[in-house]
């Protein structure tokens, strides 16, 4: 199963949050966070990440 994770380098642009069709991404003072339970693995967040901080992971 493919999911996505935010690694170091989030620039707080929120583009990933706007792109996520299932609202699996939240922002806080440390940057974006992806809820793996909600994530459907579509990759829209990674494609829209301005700082390339989102990576594909296999679970």
PyMOL Python script that loads the backbone (N, CA, C, O; Angstrom):
from pymol import cmd

cmd.read_pdbstr("""\
ATOM      1  N   UNK A   1       0.835  -1.172   0.000  1.00  0.00           N
ATOM      2  CA  UNK A   1       0.000   0.000   0.000  1.00  0.00           C
ATOM      3  C   UNK A   1       0.884   1.241   0.000  1.00  0.00           C
ATOM      4  O   UNK A   1       1.850   1.318   0.759  1.00  0.00           O
ATOM      5  N   UNK A   2       0.564   2.187  -0.830  1.00  0.00           N
ATOM      6  CA  UNK A   2       1.345   3.418  -0.933  1.00  0.00           C
ATOM      7  C   UNK A   2       0.666   4.526  -0.141  1.00  0.00           C
ATOM      8  O   UNK A   2      -0.540   4.748  -0.257  1.00  0.00           O
ATOM      9  N   UNK A   3       1.452   5.206   0.654  1.00  0.00           N
ATOM     10  CA  UNK A   3       1.005   6.371   1.423  1.00  0.00           C
ATOM     11  C   UNK A   3       2.068   7.442   1.257  1.00  0.00           C
ATOM     12  O   UNK A   3       3.086   7.213   0.604  1.00  0.00           O
ATOM     13  N   UNK A   4       1.843   8.594   1.835  1.00  0.00           N
ATOM     14  CA  UNK A   4       2.785   9.703   1.745  1.00  0.00           C
ATOM     15  C   UNK A   4       3.096  10.243   3.129  1.00  0.00           C
ATOM     16  O   UNK A   4       2.282  10.145   4.047  1.00  0.00           O
ATOM     17  N   UNK A   5       4.289  10.816   3.266  1.00  0.00           N
ATOM     18  CA  UNK A   5       4.753  11.342   4.538  1.00  0.00           C
ATOM     19  C   UNK A   5       5.486  12.659   4.306  1.00  0.00           C
ATOM     20  O   UNK A   5       6.151  12.836   3.286  1.00  0.00           O
ATOM     21  N   UNK A   6       5.361  13.571   5.250  1.00  0.00           N
ATOM     22  CA  UNK A   6       6.066  14.849   5.169  1.00  0.00           C
ATOM     23  C   UNK A   6       7.405  14.695   5.867  1.00  0.00           C
ATOM     24  O   UNK A   6       7.465  14.355   7.049  1.00  0.00           O
ATOM     25  N   UNK A   7       8.472  14.944   5.135  1.00  0.00           N
ATOM     26  CA  UNK A   7       9.819  14.903   5.694  1.00  0.00           C
ATOM     27  C   UNK A   7      10.248  16.339   6.009  1.00  0.00           C
ATOM     28  O   UNK A   7       9.461  17.267   5.822  1.00  0.00           O
ATOM     29  N   UNK A   8      11.458  16.532   6.474  1.00  0.00           N
ATOM     30  CA  UNK A   8      11.972  17.862   6.793  1.00  0.00           C
ATOM     31  C   UNK A   8      11.955  18.751   5.554  1.00  0.00           C
ATOM     32  O   UNK A   8      12.208  18.286   4.443  1.00  0.00           O
ATOM     33  N   UNK A   9      11.662  20.002   5.749  1.00  0.00           N
ATOM     34  CA  UNK A   9      11.713  20.954   4.649  1.00  0.00           C
ATOM     35  C   UNK A   9      10.386  21.586   4.287  1.00  0.00           C
ATOM     36  O   UNK A   9      10.314  22.328   3.307  1.00  0.00           O
ATOM     37  N   UNK A  10       9.330  21.320   5.044  1.00  0.00           N
ATOM     38  CA  UNK A  10       8.028  21.937   4.763  1.00  0.00           C
ATOM     39  C   UNK A  10       8.169  23.452   4.848  1.00  0.00           C
ATOM     40  O   UNK A  10       8.709  23.982   5.819  1.00  0.00           O
ATOM     41  N   UNK A  11       7.677  24.144   3.820  1.00  0.00           N
ATOM     42  CA  UNK A  11       7.793  25.609   3.778  1.00  0.00           C
ATOM     43  C   UNK A  11       6.478  26.301   4.136  1.00  0.00           C
ATOM     44  O   UNK A  11       6.346  27.509   3.939  1.00  0.00           O
ATOM     45  N   UNK A  12       5.505  25.555   4.657  1.00  0.00           N
ATOM     46  CA  UNK A  12       4.243  26.101   5.150  1.00  0.00           C
ATOM     47  C   UNK A  12       3.389  26.780   4.069  1.00  0.00           C
ATOM     48  O   UNK A  12       2.597  27.670   4.380  1.00  0.00           O
ATOM     49  N   UNK A  13       3.543  26.373   2.820  1.00  0.00           N
ATOM     50  CA  UNK A  13       2.786  27.011   1.730  1.00  0.00           C
ATOM     51  C   UNK A  13       1.326  26.562   1.685  1.00  0.00           C
ATOM     52  O   UNK A  13       0.488  27.264   1.120  1.00  0.00           O
ATOM     53  N   UNK A  14       1.012  25.423   2.261  1.00  0.00           N
ATOM     54  CA  UNK A  14      -0.321  24.826   2.351  1.00  0.00           C
ATOM     55  C   UNK A  14      -0.863  24.298   1.021  1.00  0.00           C
ATOM     56  O   UNK A  14      -2.035  23.928   0.942  1.00  0.00           O
ATOM     57  N   UNK A  15      -0.044  24.256  -0.008  1.00  0.00           N
ATOM     58  CA  UNK A  15      -0.500  23.743  -1.299  1.00  0.00           C
ATOM     59  C   UNK A  15      -0.911  22.280  -1.207  1.00  0.00           C
ATOM     60  O   UNK A  15      -1.866  21.864  -1.862  1.00  0.00           O
ATOM     61  N   UNK A  16      -0.203  21.499  -0.403  1.00  0.00           N
ATOM     62  CA  UNK A  16      -0.554  20.086  -0.218  1.00  0.00           C
ATOM     63  C   UNK A  16      -1.920  19.953   0.440  1.00  0.00           C
ATOM     64  O   UNK A  16      -2.720  19.093   0.073  1.00  0.00           O
ATOM     65  N   UNK A  17      -2.172  20.802   1.400  1.00  0.00           N
ATOM     66  CA  UNK A  17      -3.440  20.763   2.125  1.00  0.00           C
ATOM     67  C   UNK A  17      -4.606  21.078   1.179  1.00  0.00           C
ATOM     68  O   UNK A  17      -5.654  20.436   1.255  1.00  0.00           O
ATOM     69  N   UNK A  18      -4.433  22.045   0.306  1.00  0.00           N
ATOM     70  CA  UNK A  18      -5.479  22.402  -0.659  1.00  0.00           C
ATOM     71  C   UNK A  18      -5.673  21.299  -1.699  1.00  0.00           C
ATOM     72  O   UNK A  18      -6.784  21.100  -2.189  1.00  0.00           O
ATOM     73  N   UNK A  19      -4.611  20.590  -2.034  1.00  0.00           N
ATOM     74  CA  UNK A  19      -4.671  19.560  -3.081  1.00  0.00           C
ATOM     75  C   UNK A  19      -5.276  18.240  -2.607  1.00  0.00           C
ATOM     76  O   UNK A  19      -5.772  17.462  -3.423  1.00  0.00           O
ATOM     77  N   UNK A  20      -5.243  17.981  -1.318  1.00  0.00           N
ATOM     78  CA  UNK A  20      -5.706  16.693  -0.785  1.00  0.00           C
ATOM     79  C   UNK A  20      -7.226  16.563  -0.892  1.00  0.00           C
ATOM     80  O   UNK A  20      -7.960  17.348  -0.291  1.00  0.00           O
ATOM     81  N   UNK A  21      -7.703  15.567  -1.662  1.00  0.00           N
ATOM     82  CA  UNK A  21      -9.148  15.413  -1.845  1.00  0.00           C
ATOM     83  C   UNK A  21      -9.887  14.824  -0.644  1.00  0.00           C
ATOM     84  O   UNK A  21     -11.118  14.848  -0.611  1.00  0.00           O
ATOM     85  N   UNK A  22      -9.161  14.297   0.337  1.00  0.00           N
ATOM     86  CA  UNK A  22      -9.798  13.679   1.500  1.00  0.00           C
ATOM     87  C   UNK A  22      -9.468  14.391   2.815  1.00  0.00           C
ATOM     88  O   UNK A  22      -9.728  13.852   3.891  1.00  0.00           O
ATOM     89  N   UNK A  23      -8.905  15.584   2.736  1.00  0.00           N
ATOM     90  CA  UNK A  23      -8.570  16.391   3.915  1.00  0.00           C
ATOM     91  C   UNK A  23      -7.729  15.631   4.931  1.00  0.00           C
ATOM     92  O   UNK A  23      -7.992  15.679   6.132  1.00  0.00           O
ATOM     93  N   UNK A  24      -6.715  14.929   4.434  1.00  0.00           N
ATOM     94  CA  UNK A  24      -5.838  14.144   5.308  1.00  0.00           C
ATOM     95  C   UNK A  24      -4.658  14.946   5.838  1.00  0.00           C
ATOM     96  O   UNK A  24      -3.864  14.429   6.624  1.00  0.00           O
ATOM     97  N   UNK A  25      -4.531  16.211   5.418  1.00  0.00           N
ATOM     98  CA  UNK A  25      -3.365  17.014   5.789  1.00  0.00           C
ATOM     99  C   UNK A  25      -3.772  18.166   6.690  1.00  0.00           C
ATOM    100  O   UNK A  25      -4.704  18.913   6.390  1.00  0.00           O
ATOM    101  N   UNK A  26      -3.059  18.295   7.797  1.00  0.00           N
ATOM    102  CA  UNK A  26      -3.256  19.414   8.712  1.00  0.00           C
ATOM    103  C   UNK A  26      -1.935  20.155   8.846  1.00  0.00           C
ATOM    104  O   UNK A  26      -0.868  19.611   8.560  1.00  0.00           O
ATOM    105  N   UNK A  27      -2.021  21.394   9.280  1.00  0.00           N
ATOM    106  CA  UNK A  27      -0.831  22.222   9.482  1.00  0.00           C
ATOM    107  C   UNK A  27      -0.751  22.616  10.948  1.00  0.00           C
ATOM    108  O   UNK A  27      -1.772  22.835  11.601  1.00  0.00           O
ATOM    109  N   UNK A  28       0.474  22.705  11.457  1.00  0.00           N
ATOM    110  CA  UNK A  28       0.707  23.252  12.780  1.00  0.00           C
ATOM    111  C   UNK A  28       2.018  24.030  12.744  1.00  0.00           C
ATOM    112  O   UNK A  28       2.551  24.290  11.665  1.00  0.00           O
ATOM    113  N   UNK A  29       2.536  24.400  13.888  1.00  0.00           N
ATOM    114  CA  UNK A  29       3.753  25.219  13.930  1.00  0.00           C
ATOM    115  C   UNK A  29       4.974  24.513  13.356  1.00  0.00           C
ATOM    116  O   UNK A  29       5.974  25.163  13.053  1.00  0.00           O
ATOM    117  N   UNK A  30       4.909  23.177  13.201  1.00  0.00           N
ATOM    118  CA  UNK A  30       6.023  22.407  12.653  1.00  0.00           C
ATOM    119  C   UNK A  30       5.864  22.107  11.159  1.00  0.00           C
ATOM    120  O   UNK A  30       6.757  21.526  10.542  1.00  0.00           O
ATOM    121  N   UNK A  31       4.735  22.503  10.584  1.00  0.00           N
ATOM    122  CA  UNK A  31       4.505  22.256   9.162  1.00  0.00           C
ATOM    123  C   UNK A  31       3.336  21.322   8.929  1.00  0.00           C
ATOM    124  O   UNK A  31       2.464  21.177   9.786  1.00  0.00           O
ATOM    125  N   UNK A  32       3.321  20.690   7.770  1.00  0.00           N
ATOM    126  CA  UNK A  32       2.228  19.808   7.372  1.00  0.00           C
ATOM    127  C   UNK A  32       2.382  18.424   8.000  1.00  0.00           C
ATOM    128  O   UNK A  32       3.490  17.947   8.246  1.00  0.00           O
ATOM    129  N   UNK A  33       1.240  17.803   8.249  1.00  0.00           N
ATOM    130  CA  UNK A  33       1.195  16.441   8.777  1.00  0.00           C
ATOM    131  C   UNK A  33       0.134  15.678   8.010  1.00  0.00           C
ATOM    132  O   UNK A  33      -0.963  16.194   7.796  1.00  0.00           O
ATOM    133  N   UNK A  34       0.439  14.455   7.590  1.00  0.00           N
ATOM    134  CA  UNK A  34      -0.495  13.629   6.841  1.00  0.00           C
ATOM    135  C   UNK A  34      -1.028  12.523   7.746  1.00  0.00           C
ATOM    136  O   UNK A  34      -0.262  11.758   8.332  1.00  0.00           O
ATOM    137  N   UNK A  35      -2.341  12.452   7.849  1.00  0.00           N
ATOM    138  CA  UNK A  35      -3.002  11.394   8.615  1.00  0.00           C
ATOM    139  C   UNK A  35      -3.029  10.149   7.737  1.00  0.00           C
ATOM    140  O   UNK A  35      -3.769  10.102   6.755  1.00  0.00           O
ATOM    141  N   UNK A  36      -2.236   9.147   8.077  1.00  0.00           N
ATOM    142  CA  UNK A  36      -2.121   7.940   7.251  1.00  0.00           C
ATOM    143  C   UNK A  36      -3.416   7.140   7.192  1.00  0.00           C
ATOM    144  O   UNK A  36      -3.623   6.372   6.252  1.00  0.00           O
ATOM    145  N   UNK A  37      -4.275   7.305   8.167  1.00  0.00           N
ATOM    146  CA  UNK A  37      -5.565   6.608   8.154  1.00  0.00           C
ATOM    147  C   UNK A  37      -6.484   7.201   7.084  1.00  0.00           C
ATOM    148  O   UNK A  37      -7.260   6.476   6.462  1.00  0.00           O
ATOM    149  N   UNK A  38      -6.399   8.501   6.871  1.00  0.00           N
ATOM    150  CA  UNK A  38      -7.240   9.170   5.878  1.00  0.00           C
ATOM    151  C   UNK A  38      -6.627   9.157   4.477  1.00  0.00           C
ATOM    152  O   UNK A  38      -7.350   9.192   3.481  1.00  0.00           O
ATOM    153  N   UNK A  39      -5.309   9.107   4.400  1.00  0.00           N
ATOM    154  CA  UNK A  39      -4.595   9.175   3.115  1.00  0.00           C
ATOM    155  C   UNK A  39      -5.026   8.033   2.195  1.00  0.00           C
ATOM    156  O   UNK A  39      -5.062   6.873   2.606  1.00  0.00           O
ATOM    157  N   UNK A  40      -5.353   8.374   0.944  1.00  0.00           N
ATOM    158  CA  UNK A  40      -5.752   7.356  -0.035  1.00  0.00           C
ATOM    159  C   UNK A  40      -4.626   7.049  -1.024  1.00  0.00           C
ATOM    160  O   UNK A  40      -4.810   6.246  -1.939  1.00  0.00           O
ATOM    161  N   UNK A  41      -3.468   7.678  -0.850  1.00  0.00           N
ATOM    162  CA  UNK A  41      -2.312   7.381  -1.683  1.00  0.00           C
ATOM    163  C   UNK A  41      -2.364   7.948  -3.085  1.00  0.00           C
ATOM    164  O   UNK A  41      -1.697   7.427  -3.979  1.00  0.00           O
ATOM    165  N   UNK A  42      -3.139   9.005  -3.305  1.00  0.00           N
ATOM    166  CA  UNK A  42      -3.304   9.551  -4.655  1.00  0.00           C
ATOM    167  C   UNK A  42      -2.075  10.321  -5.150  1.00  0.00           C
ATOM    168  O   UNK A  42      -1.852  10.410  -6.357  1.00  0.00           O
ATOM    169  N   UNK A  43      -1.277  10.877  -4.233  1.00  0.00           N
ATOM    170  CA  UNK A  43      -0.064  11.585  -4.610  1.00  0.00           C
ATOM    171  C   UNK A  43      -0.233  13.048  -4.969  1.00  0.00           C
ATOM    172  O   UNK A  43       0.741  13.712  -5.323  1.00  0.00           O
ATOM    173  N   UNK A  44      -1.452  13.565  -4.886  1.00  0.00           N
ATOM    174  CA  UNK A  44      -1.678  14.974  -5.231  1.00  0.00           C
ATOM    175  C   UNK A  44      -0.911  15.911  -4.311  1.00  0.00           C
ATOM    176  O   UNK A  44      -0.476  16.981  -4.736  1.00  0.00           O
ATOM    177  N   UNK A  45      -0.744  15.521  -3.066  1.00  0.00           N
ATOM    178  CA  UNK A  45       0.002  16.352  -2.119  1.00  0.00           C
ATOM    179  C   UNK A  45       1.463  16.482  -2.555  1.00  0.00           C
ATOM    180  O   UNK A  45       2.012  17.583  -2.573  1.00  0.00           O
ATOM    181  N   UNK A  46       2.078  15.377  -2.900  1.00  0.00           N
ATOM    182  CA  UNK A  46       3.485  15.385  -3.305  1.00  0.00           C
ATOM    183  C   UNK A  46       3.692  16.178  -4.599  1.00  0.00           C
ATOM    184  O   UNK A  46       4.684  16.893  -4.740  1.00  0.00           O
ATOM    185  N   UNK A  47       2.761  16.049  -5.532  1.00  0.00           N
ATOM    186  CA  UNK A  47       2.865  16.771  -6.799  1.00  0.00           C
ATOM    187  C   UNK A  47       2.760  18.277  -6.598  1.00  0.00           C
ATOM    188  O   UNK A  47       3.319  19.044  -7.382  1.00  0.00           O
ATOM    189  N   UNK A  48       2.056  18.708  -5.561  1.00  0.00           N
ATOM    190  CA  UNK A  48       1.844  20.126  -5.307  1.00  0.00           C
ATOM    191  C   UNK A  48       2.756  20.707  -4.245  1.00  0.00           C
ATOM    192  O   UNK A  48       2.658  21.893  -3.930  1.00  0.00           O
ATOM    193  N   UNK A  49       3.645  19.891  -3.683  1.00  0.00           N
ATOM    194  CA  UNK A  49       4.543  20.358  -2.617  1.00  0.00           C
ATOM    195  C   UNK A  49       5.654  21.234  -3.194  1.00  0.00           C
ATOM    196  O   UNK A  49       6.493  20.765  -3.963  1.00  0.00           O
ATOM    197  N   UNK A  50       5.649  22.514  -2.812  1.00  0.00           N
ATOM    198  CA  UNK A  50       6.622  23.475  -3.335  1.00  0.00           C
ATOM    199  C   UNK A  50       8.048  23.169  -2.887  1.00  0.00           C
ATOM    200  O   UNK A  50       8.999  23.484  -3.602  1.00  0.00           O
ATOM    201  N   UNK A  51       8.207  22.561  -1.719  1.00  0.00           N
ATOM    202  CA  UNK A  51       9.553  22.294  -1.196  1.00  0.00           C
ATOM    203  C   UNK A  51       9.974  20.837  -1.332  1.00  0.00           C
ATOM    204  O   UNK A  51      11.025  20.446  -0.823  1.00  0.00           O
ATOM    205  N   UNK A  52       9.158  20.024  -2.020  1.00  0.00           N
ATOM    206  CA  UNK A  52       9.445  18.604  -2.221  1.00  0.00           C
ATOM    207  C   UNK A  52       9.681  17.879  -0.898  1.00  0.00           C
ATOM    208  O   UNK A  52      10.527  16.989  -0.808  1.00  0.00           O
ATOM    209  N   UNK A  53       8.922  18.273   0.128  1.00  0.00           N
ATOM    210  CA  UNK A  53       9.071  17.678   1.455  1.00  0.00           C
ATOM    211  C   UNK A  53       8.225  16.422   1.630  1.00  0.00           C
ATOM    212  O   UNK A  53       8.385  15.707   2.619  1.00  0.00           O
ATOM    213  N   UNK A  54       7.331  16.142   0.692  1.00  0.00           N
ATOM    214  CA  UNK A  54       6.455  14.985   0.809  1.00  0.00           C
ATOM    215  C   UNK A  54       7.002  13.842  -0.020  1.00  0.00           C
ATOM    216  O   UNK A  54       7.290  13.994  -1.207  1.00  0.00           O
ATOM    217  N   UNK A  55       7.139  12.703   0.620  1.00  0.00           N
ATOM    218  CA  UNK A  55       7.715  11.530  -0.054  1.00  0.00           C
ATOM    219  C   UNK A  55       6.755  10.357  -0.004  1.00  0.00           C
ATOM    220  O   UNK A  55       5.929  10.249   0.902  1.00  0.00           O
ATOM    221  N   UNK A  56       6.874   9.482  -0.987  1.00  0.00           N
ATOM    222  CA  UNK A  56       6.081   8.260  -1.060  1.00  0.00           C
ATOM    223  C   UNK A  56       6.689   7.216  -0.141  1.00  0.00           C
ATOM    224  O   UNK A  56       7.907   7.037  -0.115  1.00  0.00           O
ATOM    225  N   UNK A  57       5.847   6.532   0.609  1.00  0.00           N
ATOM    226  CA  UNK A  57       6.309   5.437   1.462  1.00  0.00           C
ATOM    227  C   UNK A  57       5.436   4.227   1.200  1.00  0.00           C
ATOM    228  O   UNK A  57       4.273   4.371   0.825  1.00  0.00           O
ATOM    229  N   UNK A  58       5.976   3.051   1.391  1.00  0.00           N
ATOM    230  CA  UNK A  58       5.199   1.839   1.236  1.00  0.00           C
ATOM    231  C   UNK A  58       4.945   1.238   2.601  1.00  0.00           C
ATOM    232  O   UNK A  58       5.866   1.065   3.400  1.00  0.00           O
ATOM    233  N   UNK A  59       3.695   0.922   2.859  1.00  0.00           N
ATOM    234  CA  UNK A  59       3.305   0.363   4.159  1.00  0.00           C
ATOM    235  C   UNK A  59       2.889  -1.073   3.954  1.00  0.00           C
ATOM    236  O   UNK A  59       2.519  -1.752   4.912  1.00  0.00           O
TER     237      UNK A  59
END
""", "prot")
cmd.dss("prot")
cmd.show_as("cartoon", "prot")
cmd.util.cbc("prot")
cmd.orient("prot")
